[in-house]
Amino acid sequence: MQIVTVQRIIAAPPEAVFDWLLDAPSHGLVPKSRPGRLITPGIPGRNGVGAVREVVRRGLRRRQRITYYDRPREFRYHMIESAGKVRHDGASVRVSAIPGGTEVIWTTVFEITRGPGSSLLTRASAALLSKEFDSVLRAAEEDLIRTGELLSGTTGGTV
């Protein structure tokens, strides 16, 4: 199994960052992505536990079920459908208020289970997934800047 963790500081309130990351349609602002959609609403609120969302990046469709929801601190999801043979042990997105903004730590555990060479493919996929997570976090920051959600006098960026 491969662990991928990406960390970023976004100069916006934790609630705004949390809501943006959980909202499937927002993911359409990520380069090479289509707007996501909510397939099944969850509890509490539409993006809570049990929600199923679909995101499409780089032409690959993924369906994720929200398994834990603690707004605005953390949500977890499990990939229930994706292209290829992937074993997914879940992902967590932790959001913490820090001086000047919000720290996001996004972690996932997975492996490609496609026969010979799968361990090499898993490692290569980890590097791509890390870049993808960073792209999502950059898009969130850019959109929060555009919509005026950024905290004044601060700048975000990768840690």
C-alpha positions in Angstrom: 0.0 0.0 0.0 1.2 3.5 -0.8 0.5 6.6 1.4 0.3 10.0 -0.2 0.2 13.1 1.9 0.0 16.7 0.7 0.1 19.7 2.9 -0.8 23.3 2.0 -1.5 26.6 3.8 -4.5 28.5 2.4 -5.0 32.1 3.7 -8.7 31.6 4.1 -11.0 30.7 7.0 -11.2 26.9 7.7 -15.0 26.8 7.0 -14.5 28.2 3.5 -11.7 25.8 2.7 -13.5 22.8 4.2 -16.7 23.6 2.3 -14.8 24.2 -1.0 -12.9 20.9 -0.8 -16.1 18.9 0.0 -18.2 20.5 -2.7 -18.0 18.3 -5.8 -18.9 21.0 -8.4 -16.0 23.2 -7.2 -13.6 20.5 -8.4 -14.4 21.6 -12.0 -12.2 24.6 -11.4 -9.2 22.2 -11.1 -7.1 22.1 -14.4 -8.0 19.1 -16.6 -11.2 18.4 -14.6 -14.9 18.5 -15.1 -17.3 19.8 -12.5 -18.1 17.1 -10.0 -21.5 16.2 -8.9 -23.3 14.9 -5.9 -24.8 11.5 -6.6 -26.4 10.8 -3.2 -26.8 13.4 -0.4 -25.4 12.7 3.1 -26.1 13.6 6.7 -25.7 16.2 8.2 -26.1 18.4 5.2 -25.8 17.2 1.6 -22.1 16.6 1.8 -22.1 14.7 5.1 -21.7 11.0 6.0 -23.1 8.8 3.3 -22.8 11.3 0.5 -21.5 9.9 -2.8 -19.8 12.4 -5.0 -18.3 12.0 -8.5 -15.2 13.8 -9.6 -13.6 13.6 -13.0 -9.9 14.6 -13.4 -7.7 13.9 -16.4 -10.6 12.0 -18.0 -10.8 9.5 -15.1 -14.1 9.3 -13.2 -14.0 8.5 -9.5 -16.9 8.0 -7.1 -16.2 8.7 -3.4 -18.4 8.0 -0.4 -18.0 10.3 2.6 -17.4 8.2 5.6 -16.6 10.8 8.3 -17.7 14.4 8.6 -16.7 16.9 11.2 -17.1 20.4 9.8 -14.9 22.3 9.6 -12.1 20.1 10.9 -12.0 16.9 8.9 -13.7 14.7 6.4 -12.8 11.2 5.2 -13.9 9.3 2.1 -13.5 6.0 0.5 -13.3 5.5 -3.3 -16.1 3.2 -4.3 -15.5 3.3 -8.1 -12.6 4.3 -10.3 -10.9 3.4 -13.5 -8.6 0.4 -13.3 -8.0 -2.0 -10.4 -7.4 0.1 -7.3 -7.5 -0.9 -3.7 -8.3 2.2 -1.6 -8.0 2.1 2.2 -9.5 5.6 2.5 -8.5 9.2 2.5 -8.7 12.0 5.0 -8.7 15.8 4.6 -7.8 17.6 7.8 -8.4 21.3 8.0 -6.9 23.3 10.9 -7.0 27.0 11.8 -3.5 28.5 12.1 -2.3 32.1 12.4 -3.0 33.6 9.0 -5.2 31.0 7.6 -5.8 27.3 7.3 -3.5 24.3 7.1 -4.8 21.4 5.0 -3.4 17.9 5.2 -4.7 15.5 2.7 -3.8 11.8 3.0 -4.8 8.7 1.1 -3.7 5.1 1.1 -4.0 3.0 -2.0 -2.5 0.4 -4.3 -2.9 -0.6 -7.9 -3.8 -4.3 -8.1 -3.3 -4.9 -11.8 -0.9 -7.9 -11.8 2.8 -7.9 -12.7 4.3 -4.4 -12.3 1.6 -3.2 -10.0 4.0 -2.1 -7.3 5.9 0.0 -9.8 2.6 1.4 -11.1 1.5 2.2 -7.6 4.6 4.2 -6.9 4.3 6.1 -10.1 0.6 6.8 -9.5 1.5 8.1 -6.0 3.6 10.9 -7.6 0.8 11.8 -9.9 -1.8 11.7 -7.2 0.4 14.0 -5.0 0.4 16.5 -7.9 -3.3 16.1 -8.4 -4.0 16.9 -4.7 -1.8 19.9 -4.9 -3.7 21.1 -8.0 -7.0 20.8 -6.1 -5.6 22.8 -3.2 -4.2 25.5 -5.5 -7.6 25.7 -7.3 -9.3 26.1 -4.0 -7.0 28.9 -3.0 -7.4 30.7 -6.3 -11.2 30.4 -6.2 -11.3 31.6 -2.6 -9.1 34.6 -3.6 -11.4 35.3 -6.6 -14.6 35.1 -4.4 -13.1 37.3 -1.6 -12.9 34.5 1.0 -9.2 35.0 1.5 -8.1 36.5 4.8 -6.8 40.1 4.2 -3.1 40.7 4.3 -2.1 37.0 4.0 -0.8 34.7 1.3 -1.1 31.0 1.1 1.1 28.4 -0.5 2.7 24.9 -0.2 4.4 24.0 3.0 
